[in-house]
Amino acid sequence: MAQLLWIYARGGSLSSLVDMLRALVGDSGTLLMPSYGYSKDFFDVRNTPSNAGALSEMFRLQADVVRSAVPHFAIAGIGPATEMLFQDSFNCSYGFDDCAPYTKFLHAGGKVLLLGLQKHPCKISAFHRGIWLADSNGHIPPDWVQQDHMHLIDECGNTEERLVLRKRAGIKNDNAVFRAAFDRVPKEQVNLGALNICSFKGSSAVDVAFAWSRAGRFLYRGM
């Protein structure tokens, strides 16, 4: 994998990177990318652009890629596991609850690949699942989430109003704690000039976030 990504780092395009990742996963594997939208009030599964970066948007637009109908932290994917991962999307009210596609990916032993982020990143989605589990077990101060509503248009064009959960005002990621916690996650890292590559098992990051939250080291500010 590192050799292929080195070729990309030497001047490849985003489309060539998507092709490389799909080739690495193969027909028997499943490739996922975050594909959440810009608005907290509206999400169109087919037409809302991804707010997770240019690579995610290029991947989303490929003809055989499907997108989860999740109003918070939508996922785009290709591969045989997508149907299983996305099947409870309409029961999902928070991107890291038990029905969320990302949660199912973590439970299935999925691996996370970070491309181009700094050596000590502070955007680790799996941490949010660990925090959700800590809350479910009574280790997080109550009322850190609140109910809201969002208008969602599914892949068939049907419109509905969905009940969603959001972090309440004032609750933010604590970037310093995120970075410190990420240092404890077992991982493989390679630096190819300007491109930093990091991979780790998603469940390992969940375990770290859960353990830290249980010990009172909250990964969110404003708790």
KAQUIDA-V246653 format. One record per residue. N is the residue number from 1. RES is the residue in one letter. OMEGA is omega in degrees with one decimal (* if undefined). D_FIRST is the distance of its C-alpha to the first C-alpha in whole Angstrom. Layout:
n = <N:N>
res = <RES:RES>
omega = <OMEGA:OMEGA>
d_first = <D_FIRST:D_FIRST>
This chain:
n = <1:2:3:4:5:6:7:8:9:10:11:12:13:14:15:16:17:18:19:20:21:22:23:24:25:26:27:28:29:30:31:32:33:34:35:36:37:38:39:40:41:42:43:44:45:46:47:48:49:50:51:52:53:54:55:56:57:58:59:60:61:62:63:64:65:66:67:68:69:70:71:72:73:74:75:76:77:78:79:80:81:82:83:84:85:86:87:88:89:90:91:92:93:94:95:96:97:98:99:100:101:102:103:104:105:106:107:108:109:110:111:112:113:114:115:116:117:118:119:120:121:122:123:124:125:126:127:128:129:130:131:132:133:134:135:136:137:138:139:140:141:142:143:144:145:146:147:148:149:150:151:152:153:154:155:156:157:158:159:160:161:162:163:164:165:166:167:168:169:170:171:172:173:174:175:176:177:178:179:180:181:182:183:184:185:186:187:188:189:190:191:192:193:194:195:196:197:198:199:200:201:202:203:204:205:206:207:208:209:210:211:212:213:214:215:216:217:218:219:220:221:222:223>
res = <M:A:Q:L:L:W:I:Y:A:R:G:G:S:L:S:S:L:V:D:M:L:R:A:L:V:G:D:S:G:T:L:L:M:P:S:Y:G:Y:S:K:D:F:F:D:V:R:N:T:P:S:N:A:G:A:L:S:E:M:F:R:L:Q:A:D:V:V:R:S:A:V:P:H:F:A:I:A:G:I:G:P:A:T:E:M:L:F:Q:D:S:F:N:C:S:Y:G:F:D:D:C:A:P:Y:T:K:F:L:H:A:G:G:K:V:L:L:L:G:L:Q:K:H:P:C:K:I:S:A:F:H:R:G:I:W:L:A:D:S:N:G:H:I:P:P:D:W:V:Q:Q:D:H:M:H:L:I:D:E:C:G:N:T:E:E:R:L:V:L:R:K:R:A:G:I:K:N:D:N:A:V:F:R:A:A:F:D:R:V:P:K:E:Q:V:N:L:G:A:L:N:I:C:S:F:K:G:S:S:A:V:D:V:A:F:A:W:S:R:A:G:R:F:L:Y:R:G:M>
omega = <-177.7:179.4:179.0:-179.4:174.6:177.2:178.2:-177.9:-179.8:173.9:179.8:179.5:175.9:179.6:178.1:177.9:176.5:178.7:179.3:-178.9:178.6:178.5:180.0:179.1:179.0:-177.3:-177.2:-178.5:-180.0:179.3:-179.5:172.3:174.4:-175.5:179.7:-176.8:-176.7:-170.1:173.4:-173.6:-172.7:176.9:177.1:-173.6:-175.3:-167.5:179.3:178.4:176.5:175.7:-177.5:176.3:-175.6:179.4:178.9:-179.2:177.7:177.9:-179.1:-174.2:178.4:-167.4:-175.0:178.7:177.6:-176.1:-178.2:177.8:-178.5:-176.4:179.6:-179.9:174.7:-178.3:170.3:-175.5:174.9:177.6:-172.3:-177.5:-174.1:-178.7:178.4:-177.0:-173.4:-167.8:-180.0:-174.8:-176.4:174.9:-175.9:177.3:178.7:-170.3:-177.9:175.6:-172.3:-179.2:-173.6:175.7:-178.9:176.8:179.7:175.0:179.2:-180.0:-179.6:178.7:-176.9:177.2:-179.3:176.6:176.5:-179.2:171.6:175.5:179.6:-176.0:179.2:-174.5:178.8:176.5:-177.3:-173.2:-177.7:177.3:-178.2:175.3:178.0:178.2:177.3:178.5:178.5:177.0:-179.6:-179.6:174.2:-177.3:-178.2:175.6:-174.8:173.1:175.4:173.7:177.6:179.7:177.8:178.6:178.4:173.5:-176.8:173.1:-176.5:-175.1:177.9:179.7:178.9:-178.8:176.3:174.2:-175.7:171.6:-178.8:173.9:177.9:170.9:-179.1:-178.1:179.1:177.1:-177.3:171.2:171.6:-171.6:179.9:179.7:175.9:-178.9:179.8:179.2:-179.1:176.4:-178.8:-178.9:175.5:-173.3:170.9:-178.7:176.4:175.9:179.6:-177.8:-178.8:-175.7:175.4:-178.0:179.8:175.8:179.3:175.9:-174.4:-178.9:177.6:177.1:176.3:-178.6:-180.0:-178.9:178.7:-178.2:179.4:179.9:178.9:180.0:178.5:175.1:-173.8:-178.3:176.6:169.7:176.2:178.8:*>
d_first = <0:4:5:5:6:9:10:11:12:14:16:15:16:16:16:14:11:13:12:9:9:11:10:7:10:12:16:17:15:16:14:17:17:21:23:27:29:31:35:36:39:37:34:34:31:31:32:31:28:25:26:22:21:21:17:19:22:20:18:22:24:22:25:23:22:24:25:27:31:31:33:31:27:26:23:21:19:19:19:21:22:23:26:26:25:27:30:32:31:35:36:33:35:33:29:29:31:31:31:28:25:23:25:25:21:21:24:22:19:17:14:14:11:13:12:15:17:19:18:21:21:24:22:21:22:22:25:28:27:28:31:32:33:34:37:37:38:41:39:39:42:43:43:40:39:42:42:42:42:39:40:37:37:35:33:37:38:40:41:42:42:40:41:38:37:37:37:40:41:40:37:34:31:32:29:30:30:27:25:27:26:22:23:24:21:19:15:12:12:11:13:12:15:16:13:13:10:11:11:14:16:18:22:21:22:25:26:26:28:30:31:32:34:36:37:38:35:35:32:34:37:40:40>
